[in-house]
Each structure stands twice: as structure tokens, then as C-alpha cells.
């Protein structure tokens, strides 16, 4: 069947046209554009941009909306998936009470589904990635933030108000890096922004001792240049401070995963984003902490894996939702 995927991101958007089979997605064509090409771009303009691009993709391939089995929309929360409404996501200023399902169904006549991006990514990895054949799994975004999508007993768990899986908001320590508006949260410790904050903390400690670490020099002595990527690159080069930063992030990720293992008893936890490229820096400490923190009979059957879909996961997430409409 032929499906359309809509990926609404804080900085960029994409429309994908794909052929969906039982265990594979073949992207036929795709377009992308910045979410805010102008400071005053409205949600209505963006939705019409999606519709225009989708119409062009269909026409170029000789399809009409009558050939399309479903439309899937992946977007950061909060949102109401049942009603198809986007509810003021922090990364989408002005997107307040936006009825996206109504917009697409009224303009195309095609059944449309909406899910938050973590849930959509979980479905994509479950159906087409590292979660194939697994009925109990958790997907973690581990990118700019830390969100989770939960598959339990073969079903996506959204919760009473689409807020299930917000592990990033759980406080791990009384103080620490800020994530999800909370000091010491899992997102504060285990995200791109969190690793950058840990880096700044470690550098300041070294500076207070009269040392000027190489990481600080490589960032042009500007804390805004201390990024998770720079820290990861330098850790791969053997820089001791950068390795220590990733060890700290690994410890806190181990605590986070131990909580999920004890509560949800998954057979797989799949991590995207930074983890895909930096698992070798994180996993030694993740494993060490899980072995001491999590229940033995739960941790013993749980695999920790990088996402298999890589950079394609945003496209696959929306398409995976569309693929499931008529199944």
C-alpha cells in the first residue's frame, strides 16, 4: 500500500511518500523544508505547505489521494492523539490547539493518525527496526531531549492523556543539569543538551583548580561551543576529561534504564540519537549500573540496542503510523 508521512519538527519538516509492506518501507520520494522559514510563519501556512508538497509528490509519481491508504503525522508533544490536536509543544511556538487530523482528512479524504514523536519512533523501530519480533520494548529518543515510547504486550502505550513515557521528566538527583525544566532530571543528564551541561560543569571544576582543559580550548573558550558532539569526538580521541563526562552520562543513563527495566520489564530497550554513535562510550557504565541497580531476572533478559533506522527514523516514524491504519 502507498502511504504519506508527515514529520513536524521544531526546526525542520518533511513529507514522505512510501510503499509500505509487512516488514519494510520503501520511500519513493520526499520533500523537506524549515519549520520557520520566516519569523511569523503560522501553523496554517505550515500545514498548507505540507499539503502542497504532498500534492506535488503524488502528482510526480502519478498518484492521487484515492491511491493513498493512510497519512501518519509525527510531532513533538503535548498532543491529543485521539482528537488529532497538537497542544502547544515547547519547540513549536504558536501551535496551540491545532487540529491537524481534521485539516488533512478534510483536504484529502484520507484516514490520518497523529502521535508524539517518541511514540511514533517506537512504532517504527518495533515494526521495521531493532524491535522487530519484540512485544515488550522501550524506545528512547536520546537527542535534544529524552522521551520514551513504550510497547507493552504488543501494544503502544500512550496513557490517559498521551503523556506515558515521559522518563525525561523524572528527577534522578536533587541538583544537576537542567532538562525538561527540572534540575537533575533524566533529560538533564541523558540528552545532547545534558551532556553539554555536564561538560560545562567539568570544565568549570578544572578551571577552578587552575587548569585549562583541552576541551575548553577546542571550544574556543566559549561554553556555547561545548557540545555533545565535540565531547564525543574528543572522547574518541582519548581526551580524559571528555571520557569522564561520558562516563558520568553513562552512569545516569544506567540509572534511568534500571528504572524502566524494573517498572516495565522490557525485553529490549532501543536508543536513538546520540546513543547510535556513542554507545561504545556509554555502555560500559550503563551495564555496570544496571547490574547493581536493576532486578536480576528483569535485567537478565533485557537487551540494550542502538536504533536500527538511524537518520531515517523521522521519516519512518510518521510512515509507520500510516502503515498501521488499515491493518
DRENZALUM-24860 format. One record per residue (C-alpha): x, y, z. Coordinates in steps of 0.05 Angstrom, whole numbers, padded with zeros to 5 digits, always signed. Layout:
N
XYZ
...
//
This chain:
327
+00000+00000+00000
+00021+00073-00011
+00025+00119+00049
+00043+00190+00066
+00085+00210+00126
+00085+00280+00157
+00143+00296+00204
+00132+00361+00242
+00197+00382+00277
+00218+00444+00316
+00268+00465+00263
+00250+00424+00201
+00191+00389+00170
+00187+00332+00119
+00135+00298+00075
+00148+00227+00052
+00113+00183+00002
+00126+00109+00011
+00107+00039-00007
+00093+00000+00057
+00097-00075+00063
+00090-00121+00124
+00163-00113+00145
+00191-00059+00101
+00182+00013+00079
+00208+00038+00013
+00209+00114+00009
+00190+00134-00061
+00201+00209-00055
+00208+00262-00001
+00209+00337+00008
+00232+00378+00068
+00230+00450+00090
+00247+00491+00152
+00191+00498+00203
+00201+00572+00208
+00228+00600+00142
+00204+00667+00167
+00195+00691+00239
+00120+00699+00231
+00104+00633+00195
+00038+00609+00222
+00015+00537+00235
-00036+00546+00179
+00018+00565+00129
+00060+00506+00150
+00001+00457+00143
-00014+00485+00074
+00060+00477+00056
+00054+00404+00076
-00008+00395+00033
+00023+00430-00027
+00087+00388-00023
+00047+00324-00015
+00005+00341-00076
+00069+00353-00116
+00099+00286-00094
+00036+00249-00112
+00030+00282-00180
+00103+00269-00196
+00092+00194-00184
+00025+00190-00219
-00017+00181-00155
-00079+00214-00128
-00104+00216-00057
-00150+00159-00075
-00088+00115-00081
-00064+00132-00010
-00080+00083+00046
-00064+00129+00104
-00029+00192+00129
+00015+00188+00191
+00036+00250+00230
+00094+00251+00279
+00101+00313+00323
+00131+00332+00390
+00081+00333+00447
+00040+00351+00484
-00017+00330+00439
-00083+00293+00439
-00076+00234+00391
-00148+00212+00397
-00175+00280+00377
-00117+00296+00329
-00099+00361+00363
-00029+00390+00375
-00027+00424+00444
+00027+00478+00449
+00093+00439+00442
+00151+00479+00471
+00190+00471+00405
+00132+00497+00363
+00113+00567+00388
+00043+00586+00367
+00019+00515+00354
-00037+00519+00403
-00098+00473+00395
-00081+00458+00322
-00129+00406+00293
-00082+00371+00245
-00123+00308+00232
-00184+00350+00215
-00142+00392+00167
-00113+00333+00129
-00175+00290+00127
-00218+00348+00103
-00168+00365+00048
-00150+00295+00025
-00206+00248+00046
-00153+00201+00073
-00153+00170+00143
-00100+00205+00185
-00067+00189+00252
-00025+00232+00299
+00025+00210+00352
+00081+00244+00391
+00149+00234+00361
+00176+00186+00414
+00115+00140+00407
+00119+00143+00331
+00193+00126+00333
+00178+00068+00379
+00127+00041+00329
+00177+00049+00272
+00233+00011+00308
+00182-00041+00331
+00155-00054+00262
+00215-00040+00217
+00278-00034+00260
+00313-00063+00321
+00247-00082+00354
+00221-00130+00301
+00190-00191+00334
+00191-00159+00404
+00125-00149+00441
+00155-00113+00502
+00204-00056+00486
+00220+00016+00501
+00248+00066+00452
+00287+00127+00478
+00300+00187+00435
+00365+00210+00469
+00372+00271+00424
+00359+00343+00441
+00315+00315+00496
+00298+00247+00526
+00230+00218+00510
+00205+00146+00510
+00156+00105+00470
+00131+00042+00504
+00108-00022+00470
+00077-00069+00522
+00047-00137+00505
+00046-00118+00432
+00011-00051+00441
+00034+00021+00441
+00021+00051+00510
+00000+00125+00506
-00031+00135+00574
-00095+00172+00594
-00072+00238+00564
-00017+00217+00516
+00037+00230+00569
+00061+00159+00581
+00136+00150+00573
+00160+00219+00596
+00221+00189+00631
+00260+00252+00616
+00219+00289+00669
+00237+00241+00725
+00286+00272+00775
+00348+00229+00786
+00387+00277+00831
+00370+00336+00876
+00414+00381+00834
+00448+00376+00767
+00439+00393+00693
+00371+00421+00673
+00327+00383+00625
+00251+00386+00616
+00250+00447+00662
+00277+00407+00721
+00346+00404+00753
+00376+00335+00759
+00324+00303+00712
+00338+00244+00668
+00335+00290+00608
+00384+00337+00643
+00435+00280+00650
+00418+00238+00588
+00410+00282+00526
+00452+00324+00479
+00438+00387+00519
+00451+00349+00583
+00519+00323+00561
+00538+00393+00541
+00518+00417+00611
+00558+00362+00644
+00617+00384+00601
+00610+00456+00625
+00607+00431+00697
+00671+00391+00689
+00707+00447+00654
+00689+00497+00709
+00715+00449+00761
+00781+00444+00724
+00786+00519+00715
+00774+00528+00790
+00836+00485+00801
+00878+00529+00755
+00875+00480+00697
+00854+00497+00626
+00829+00433+00595
+00837+00418+00521
+00762+00412+00514
+00755+00485+00535
+00809+00507+00486
+00776+00467+00429
+00710+00502+00444
+00746+00569+00433
+00739+00582+00508
+00665+00592+00497
+00617+00548+00536
+00566+00553+00480
+00616+00513+00439
+00618+00456+00489
+00571+00408+00453
+00556+00334+00460
+00587+00323+00391
+00652+00358+00409
+00656+00320+00474
+00642+00254+00438
+00694+00269+00384
+00747+00286+00436
+00729+00224+00478
+00741+00182+00415
+00809+00216+00410
+00824+00194+00481
+00815+00261+00518
+00810+00242+00591
+00761+00297+00611
+00714+00281+00554
+00717+00207+00572
+00699+00225+00644
+00640+00266+00620
+00613+00208+00580
+00625+00161+00639
+00581+00206+00682
+00527+00208+00629
+00532+00132+00623
+00523+00124+00698
+00460+00167+00697
+00434+00132+00635
+00444+00066+00672
+00401+00091+00729
+00348+00114+00680
+00346+00047+00644
+00344+00010+00710
+00280+00047+00728
+00249+00027+00661
+00273-00045+00668
+00244-00052+00738
+00177-00020+00722
+00164-00045+00651
+00204-00110+00646
+00220-00099+00571
+00260-00150+00531
+00292-00094+00491
+00309-00021+00503
+00326+00015+00438
+00361+00082+00439
+00366+00132+00382
+00400+00198+00373
+00468+00206+00406
+00469+00134+00430
+00474+00107+00360
+00542+00138+00350
+00566+00139+00422
+00542+00073+00451
+00614+00050+00459
+00627+00109+00505
+00564+00098+00547
+00552+00024+00551
+00608+00003+00599
+00579+00047+00654
+00507+00033+00633
+00519-00042+00642
+00557-00032+00708
+00500+00008+00738
+00444-00037+00712
+00479-00098+00742
+00476-00066+00811
+00411-00027+00806
+00360-00067+00767
+00326-00132+00786
+00367-00191+00762
+00310-00230+00730
+00287-00168+00692
+00355-00141+00670
+00379-00210+00651
+00330-00215+00593
+00334-00142+00570
+00378-00124+00510
+00403-00052+00503
+00408-00036+00429
+00421+00025+00384
+00364+00044+00338
+00369+00008+00271
+00335+00062+00229
+00388+00115+00242
+00378+00182+00208
+00316+00154+00172
+00276+00146+00236
+00239+00212+00230
+00212+00192+00162
+00198+00120+00183
+00163+00143+00247
+00108+00180+00210
+00102+00127+00156
+00098+00070+00207
+00036+00104+00236
+00005+00109+00167
+00021+00037+00152
-00017+00013+00212
-00083+00048+00195
-00113-00009+00154
-00081-00068+00190
//
